[in-house]
């Protein structure tokens, strides 16, 4: 019986996480329909890129590289200063789903990640609409 791979392993590990996050932030900066999402981030996205790469690595089942450097993720608490409603949630999801597609993350692992991203992004909402 074979062991089921984590999403981290299934997509190709750290190199694919790095590619995914870089594409995510590149799309955010390029797509006019994501201006509200981009406005929530600092002009220099270097720290944002690193934090998301580190977080997603552990979140997808890879090594915990986020917590030793930044402490517990506390996602909701860290995002409370930002207005996150349905529009912002959907912009984040559109950006991430497009980045996954552009990076060749498809099939069962893509479906699994899309469902997990939707659940997490919806949980991050702090506005009713």
KOLFIVEX-414334 format. One record per residue: z, x, y of N, C-alpha, C, O in turn; residue number from 1; residue in one letter. Coordinates in nm, 2 decimals. Each point is the difference from the previous one (the first is absolute). Example, Ala and Ser with C-alpha at 12.3 -4.5 7.8 and 13.67 -1.06 7.14 Angstrom:
% residues 2
      nc3      nc1      nc2     cac3     cac1     cac2      cc3      cc1      cc2      oc3      oc1      oc2    nr   rest
     0.78     1.32    -0.57     0.00    -0.09     0.12     0.00     0.09     0.12     0.07     0.10     0.00     1      A
    -0.14    -0.14     0.11     0.00     0.09     0.11     0.08    -0.08     0.11     0.01     0.05     0.11     2      S
This chain:
% residues 129
      nc3      nc1      nc2     cac3     cac1     cac2      cc3      cc1      cc2      oc3      oc1      oc2    nr   rest
     0.00     0.08    -0.12     0.00    -0.08     0.12     0.00     0.09     0.12     0.08     0.09     0.02     1      X
    -0.17    -0.12     0.08    -0.01     0.08     0.12     0.09    -0.06     0.11     0.03    -0.12     0.00     2      X
     0.02     0.21     0.08     0.09    -0.04     0.11    -0.09    -0.05     0.11    -0.11     0.06     0.02     3      X
     0.15    -0.16     0.05    -0.07    -0.05     0.12     0.01     0.10     0.11     0.11     0.04     0.03     4      X
    -0.22    -0.01     0.04     0.01     0.09     0.11     0.05    -0.07     0.13    -0.02    -0.12     0.01     5      X
     0.09     0.19     0.07     0.04    -0.05     0.13    -0.12    -0.02     0.09    -0.10     0.07    -0.03     6      X
     0.10    -0.15     0.13    -0.11    -0.01     0.09    -0.03     0.14     0.06    -0.12     0.03     0.02     7      X
     0.22     0.05     0.01    -0.02     0.13     0.05    -0.09     0.09    -0.09    -0.09     0.06     0.04     8      X
     0.13    -0.07    -0.17    -0.08     0.08    -0.10    -0.14    -0.07    -0.02    -0.10     0.08    -0.01     9      X
     0.09    -0.21     0.01    -0.12    -0.07    -0.03    -0.11     0.03     0.11    -0.12     0.00    -0.02    10      X
     0.17     0.01     0.15    -0.10     0.03     0.11    -0.04     0.14     0.01    -0.10     0.04     0.06    11      X
     0.18     0.05    -0.12    -0.03     0.15     0.01     0.10     0.08     0.07    -0.03     0.12     0.03    12      X
     0.15    -0.17    -0.01     0.10     0.09     0.05     0.00     0.02     0.15    -0.06    -0.07     0.08    13      X
     0.12     0.18    -0.04     0.02     0.04     0.14    -0.14     0.01     0.08     0.00    -0.04     0.12    14      X
    -0.10     0.09    -0.18    -0.12     0.01     0.07    -0.06    -0.13     0.04    -0.05    -0.02     0.11    15      X
     0.06    -0.08    -0.20    -0.05    -0.13     0.03     0.09    -0.08     0.10    -0.05    -0.07     0.09    16      X
     0.18     0.10    -0.09     0.09    -0.06     0.10    -0.03     0.06     0.13    -0.01    -0.08     0.10    17      X
    -0.01     0.21    -0.09    -0.04     0.06     0.13    -0.13    -0.06     0.05    -0.01    -0.03     0.12    18      X
    -0.09     0.02    -0.20    -0.13    -0.06     0.04     0.02    -0.15     0.04    -0.06    -0.03     0.11    19      X
     0.14    -0.04    -0.18     0.02    -0.14     0.03     0.06    -0.02     0.14    -0.04    -0.07     0.09    20      X
     0.15     0.15    -0.06     0.07    -0.01     0.12    -0.09     0.05     0.12     0.00    -0.06     0.11    21      X
    -0.07     0.17    -0.13    -0.09     0.04     0.10    -0.10    -0.10     0.04    -0.03    -0.02     0.11    22      X
    -0.03    -0.04    -0.21    -0.10    -0.10     0.02     0.06    -0.13     0.07    -0.06    -0.05     0.09    23      X
     0.18     0.02    -0.13     0.07    -0.12     0.06     0.02     0.03     0.15    -0.04    -0.09     0.08    24      X
     0.09     0.20    -0.04     0.02     0.03     0.14    -0.13     0.02     0.08    -0.01    -0.03     0.11    25      X
    -0.09     0.09    -0.18    -0.14     0.01     0.06    -0.05    -0.14     0.03    -0.05    -0.02     0.11    26      X
     0.05    -0.07    -0.21    -0.05    -0.13     0.03     0.08    -0.07     0.11    -0.06    -0.07     0.08    27      X
     0.19     0.09    -0.08     0.08    -0.07     0.11    -0.04     0.05     0.13    -0.01    -0.08     0.10    28      X
    -0.03     0.20    -0.08    -0.05     0.05     0.13    -0.14    -0.04     0.03    -0.04     0.00     0.12    29      X
    -0.04    -0.03    -0.22    -0.14    -0.03     0.02    -0.04    -0.15     0.01    -0.09    -0.03     0.07    30      X
     0.17    -0.05    -0.14    -0.04    -0.14    -0.01     0.06    -0.08     0.12     0.12     0.00     0.02    31      X
    -0.21    -0.07     0.05     0.04    -0.08     0.12     0.09    -0.11    -0.04     0.08    -0.05     0.08    32      X
    -0.09    -0.01    -0.20     0.09    -0.11    -0.04     0.14     0.04    -0.04     0.08    -0.08    -0.04    33      X
    -0.05     0.21     0.06     0.13     0.05    -0.04     0.08     0.06     0.12     0.09     0.08    -0.01    34      X
    -0.13    -0.13     0.13     0.06     0.06     0.12     0.15    -0.02     0.01     0.08     0.09     0.05    35      X
    -0.03    -0.21    -0.09     0.14    -0.03     0.01     0.08     0.09    -0.10     0.11     0.05     0.04    36      X
    -0.17    -0.03    -0.15     0.07     0.09    -0.10     0.00     0.15     0.05     0.10     0.06    -0.01    37      X
    -0.21    -0.02     0.07    -0.01     0.14     0.05     0.10     0.02     0.12     0.06     0.10     0.01    38      X
    -0.04    -0.21     0.07     0.09     0.01     0.11     0.15     0.02    -0.04     0.08     0.04     0.09    39      X
    -0.05    -0.08    -0.21     0.14     0.02    -0.04     0.03     0.15    -0.04     0.12     0.03    -0.02    40      X
    -0.22     0.05     0.02     0.02     0.14    -0.04    -0.01     0.09     0.12    -0.06    -0.03     0.10    41      X
     0.11     0.15    -0.11    -0.01     0.10     0.10    -0.14     0.05     0.02    -0.08    -0.01    -0.10    42      X
     0.05     0.07     0.21    -0.14     0.05     0.02    -0.03     0.11    -0.11    -0.11     0.00    -0.05    43      X
     0.20     0.09     0.02    -0.02     0.10    -0.10     0.05    -0.06    -0.13     0.12    -0.03    -0.02    44      X
    -0.20     0.01    -0.08     0.03    -0.06    -0.13     0.05     0.10    -0.10     0.02    -0.04    -0.12    45      X
     0.00     0.16     0.15     0.04     0.10    -0.10     0.12    -0.03    -0.07     0.01     0.00    -0.13    46      X
     0.10    -0.04     0.20     0.13    -0.04    -0.07    -0.02    -0.13    -0.08     0.06    -0.01    -0.11    47      X
    -0.13    -0.08     0.17    -0.02    -0.13    -0.07    -0.08     0.03    -0.13     0.04    -0.06    -0.11    48      X
    -0.14     0.14     0.11    -0.07     0.04    -0.12     0.09     0.06    -0.11     0.00    -0.04    -0.11    49      X
     0.08     0.14     0.16     0.09     0.07    -0.10     0.10    -0.10    -0.06     0.02     0.00    -0.12    50      X
     0.04    -0.08     0.21     0.10    -0.10    -0.05    -0.06    -0.10    -0.10     0.06    -0.03    -0.11    51      X
    -0.18    -0.02     0.14    -0.06    -0.09    -0.10    -0.04     0.07    -0.13     0.02    -0.06    -0.10    52      X
    -0.07     0.18     0.11    -0.04     0.07    -0.12     0.12     0.02    -0.08     0.00    -0.02    -0.13    53      X
     0.11     0.07     0.19     0.12     0.03    -0.08     0.06    -0.13    -0.06     0.04    -0.01    -0.11    54      X
    -0.04    -0.10     0.19     0.06    -0.13    -0.05    -0.09    -0.05    -0.11     0.06    -0.03    -0.11    55      X
    -0.19     0.02     0.13    -0.08    -0.05    -0.11     0.00     0.08    -0.13    -0.01    -0.06    -0.11    56      X
     0.03     0.19     0.12     0.01     0.08    -0.12     0.11    -0.05    -0.09    -0.02    -0.02    -0.12    57      X
     0.14     0.00     0.18     0.11    -0.05    -0.08    -0.01    -0.15    -0.04     0.03    -0.04    -0.11    58      X
    -0.08    -0.04     0.21    -0.02    -0.14    -0.02    -0.09    -0.03    -0.11     0.02    -0.10    -0.08    59      X
    -0.12     0.18     0.06    -0.10    -0.02    -0.11     0.04     0.06    -0.13    -0.07    -0.01    -0.10    60      X
     0.19     0.08     0.10     0.05     0.05    -0.13    -0.01     0.15    -0.01     0.02     0.06    -0.11    61      X
    -0.06     0.01     0.21     0.00     0.14     0.00     0.13     0.06     0.04     0.10    -0.07     0.01    62      X
    -0.09     0.20     0.02     0.13     0.06     0.04     0.05    -0.06     0.13    -0.07    -0.03     0.09    63      X
     0.20     0.03    -0.08     0.07    -0.04     0.13     0.00     0.11     0.09     0.08     0.09     0.00    64      X
    -0.18    -0.09     0.09    -0.01     0.11     0.10     0.04    -0.06     0.14     0.03     0.08     0.09    65      X
    -0.02    -0.21    -0.07     0.04    -0.06     0.12     0.15     0.02     0.03     0.04     0.05     0.10    66      X
     0.04    -0.10    -0.19     0.15     0.00     0.02     0.06     0.13     0.03     0.08     0.01     0.09    67      X
    -0.11     0.10    -0.16     0.06     0.13     0.04    -0.03     0.04     0.14     0.09     0.07     0.06    68      X
    -0.20    -0.11    -0.01    -0.03     0.05     0.14     0.04    -0.10     0.11     0.05     0.04     0.10    69      X
    -0.07    -0.18    -0.13     0.03    -0.10     0.10     0.11    -0.09    -0.03     0.03    -0.09     0.08    70      X
     0.03     0.10    -0.19     0.11    -0.09    -0.04    -0.06    -0.13    -0.07    -0.12     0.00    -0.03    71      X
     0.21    -0.09     0.01    -0.05    -0.13    -0.07    -0.11    -0.06     0.09     0.02     0.00     0.12    72      X
    -0.12    -0.05    -0.18    -0.11    -0.06     0.08     0.04    -0.11     0.09    -0.05    -0.01     0.11    73      X
     0.14    -0.08    -0.15     0.04    -0.11     0.08    -0.12    -0.07     0.08     0.01     0.00     0.12    74      X
    -0.11    -0.04    -0.19    -0.12    -0.05     0.06     0.02    -0.10     0.10    -0.05     0.01     0.11    75      X
     0.12    -0.12    -0.14     0.02    -0.10     0.10     0.07     0.05     0.13    -0.04    -0.03     0.11    76      X
     0.15     0.10    -0.13     0.07     0.05     0.11    -0.08     0.09     0.09     0.01     0.00     0.12    77      X
    -0.09     0.09    -0.18    -0.08     0.09     0.08    -0.12    -0.07     0.07    -0.05     0.05     0.10    78      X
     0.02    -0.17    -0.14    -0.11    -0.08     0.06     0.05    -0.11     0.09    -0.08    -0.07     0.06    79      X
     0.21     0.05    -0.05     0.05    -0.11     0.08    -0.04     0.01     0.15    -0.01    -0.10     0.07    80      X
     0.00     0.22    -0.01    -0.04     0.01     0.14    -0.14    -0.05     0.03    -0.04    -0.03     0.11    81      X
    -0.04     0.00    -0.22    -0.14    -0.05     0.02    -0.01    -0.14    -0.04     0.06    -0.05    -0.10    82      X
    -0.14    -0.03     0.18    -0.03    -0.14    -0.03    -0.10     0.00    -0.12    -0.11     0.04     0.02    83      X
     0.16    -0.09    -0.13    -0.09    -0.01    -0.12     0.00    -0.14    -0.04     0.09    -0.05    -0.07    84      X
    -0.20    -0.01     0.10    -0.03    -0.14    -0.04    -0.11     0.00    -0.10    -0.04     0.10    -0.06    85      X
    -0.02    -0.22     0.03    -0.10    -0.02    -0.09    -0.13     0.09     0.04    -0.06     0.06    -0.09    86      X
     0.03    -0.06     0.22    -0.12     0.07     0.05     0.02     0.15    -0.03    -0.09     0.07    -0.05    87      X
     0.20    -0.01     0.08     0.03     0.14    -0.02     0.00     0.03    -0.15    -0.05     0.11    -0.04    88      X
     0.12    -0.19    -0.03     0.00     0.02    -0.15    -0.14     0.00    -0.06    -0.04     0.09    -0.07    89      X
    -0.04    -0.19     0.12    -0.14     0.00    -0.05    -0.08     0.11     0.04    -0.09     0.05    -0.08    90      X
     0.11     0.00     0.20    -0.08     0.12     0.05     0.04     0.12    -0.09    -0.09     0.08    -0.04    91      X
     0.22    -0.06     0.01     0.04     0.11    -0.08    -0.06    -0.01    -0.14    -0.05     0.10    -0.05    92      X
     0.05    -0.22    -0.01    -0.06    -0.02    -0.13    -0.15     0.02     0.00    -0.05     0.07    -0.09    93      X
    -0.02    -0.12     0.19    -0.15     0.02     0.01    -0.03     0.15     0.00    -0.09     0.05    -0.07    94      X
     0.17     0.02     0.15    -0.02     0.15     0.02     0.03     0.07    -0.14    -0.08     0.08    -0.04    95      X
     0.18    -0.12    -0.02     0.04     0.07    -0.13    -0.10    -0.03    -0.11    -0.04     0.08    -0.08    96      X
     0.00    -0.21     0.07    -0.09    -0.04    -0.10    -0.14     0.07     0.02    -0.06     0.04    -0.10    97      X
     0.02    -0.03     0.22    -0.13     0.06     0.03     0.01     0.15    -0.03    -0.09     0.06    -0.05    98      X
     0.21     0.00     0.08     0.02     0.15    -0.03    -0.01     0.02    -0.15    -0.05     0.10    -0.05    99      X
     0.12    -0.19    -0.03    -0.01     0.01    -0.14    -0.14    -0.01    -0.05    -0.04     0.08    -0.09   100      X
    -0.04    -0.17     0.14    -0.14    -0.02    -0.04    -0.08     0.13     0.03    -0.07     0.05    -0.08   101      X
     0.09     0.00     0.20    -0.07     0.12     0.04     0.03     0.12    -0.08    -0.08     0.09    -0.01   102      X
     0.20    -0.09    -0.04     0.05     0.12    -0.08    -0.03    -0.02    -0.15     0.04     0.08    -0.08   103      X
    -0.10    -0.19     0.04    -0.04    -0.02    -0.14     0.12    -0.05    -0.08    -0.01     0.02    -0.13   104      X
     0.11    -0.08     0.19     0.11    -0.05    -0.08    -0.04    -0.14    -0.04     0.00    -0.09     0.09   105      X
    -0.03     0.06    -0.22    -0.06    -0.12    -0.04     0.07    -0.05    -0.13     0.09     0.07    -0.05   106      X
    -0.13    -0.18     0.00     0.04    -0.05    -0.13     0.15    -0.04     0.00     0.05    -0.05     0.10   107      X
     0.01     0.06    -0.22     0.14    -0.05    -0.02     0.10     0.06     0.10     0.09    -0.07     0.05   108      X
    -0.10     0.20    -0.03     0.09     0.07     0.09    -0.01    -0.06     0.14     0.10    -0.01     0.07   109      X
    -0.23    -0.01    -0.03    -0.02    -0.06     0.14     0.06    -0.14     0.01     0.07    -0.03     0.10   110      X
    -0.08    -0.05    -0.20     0.06    -0.13     0.00     0.15     0.01     0.00     0.06    -0.07     0.08   111      X
    -0.01     0.16    -0.16     0.15     0.02     0.00     0.05     0.04     0.14     0.10    -0.05     0.05   112      X
    -0.17     0.15     0.01     0.04     0.05     0.13    -0.02    -0.11     0.11     0.09    -0.01     0.09   113      X
    -0.19    -0.06    -0.09    -0.03    -0.11     0.09     0.12    -0.10     0.00     0.04    -0.04     0.10   114      X
     0.00     0.00    -0.22     0.11    -0.10    -0.01     0.13     0.06     0.05     0.07    -0.07     0.07   115      X
    -0.05     0.19    -0.10     0.13     0.07     0.05     0.00     0.02     0.15     0.10    -0.02     0.06   116      X
    -0.22     0.06    -0.01    -0.01     0.01     0.15     0.02    -0.13     0.07     0.07    -0.01     0.10   117      X
    -0.13    -0.10    -0.16     0.02    -0.13     0.06     0.14    -0.04     0.01     0.05    -0.05     0.10   118      X
     0.02     0.07    -0.22     0.14    -0.04     0.00     0.09     0.08     0.10     0.08    -0.05     0.07   119      X
    -0.11     0.18    -0.07     0.08     0.09     0.09    -0.04    -0.03     0.15     0.10    -0.01     0.08   120      X
    -0.22    -0.01    -0.05    -0.04    -0.03     0.14     0.05    -0.13     0.04     0.04    -0.01     0.12   121      X
    -0.04    -0.09    -0.20     0.06    -0.13     0.04     0.15     0.01     0.02     0.05    -0.06     0.09   122      X
     0.01     0.14    -0.17     0.15     0.02     0.01     0.03     0.07     0.13     0.11    -0.02     0.06   123      X
    -0.20     0.10     0.00     0.02     0.07     0.12    -0.01    -0.09     0.13     0.05     0.04     0.11   124      X
    -0.10    -0.16    -0.13    -0.02    -0.09     0.11     0.14    -0.03     0.07     0.10    -0.03    -0.08   125      X
    -0.10     0.03     0.21     0.13    -0.03     0.07    -0.03    -0.11     0.11     0.08    -0.03     0.08   126      X
    -0.20    -0.03    -0.09    -0.04    -0.10     0.09    -0.05    -0.12    -0.09    -0.06     0.02    -0.10   127      X
     0.08    -0.14     0.15    -0.04    -0.12    -0.09    -0.15    -0.02    -0.01    -0.05    -0.04    -0.10   128      X
    -0.03     0.08     0.20    -0.14    -0.01     0.00    -0.07     0.13     0.01    -0.13     0.00    -0.01   129      X
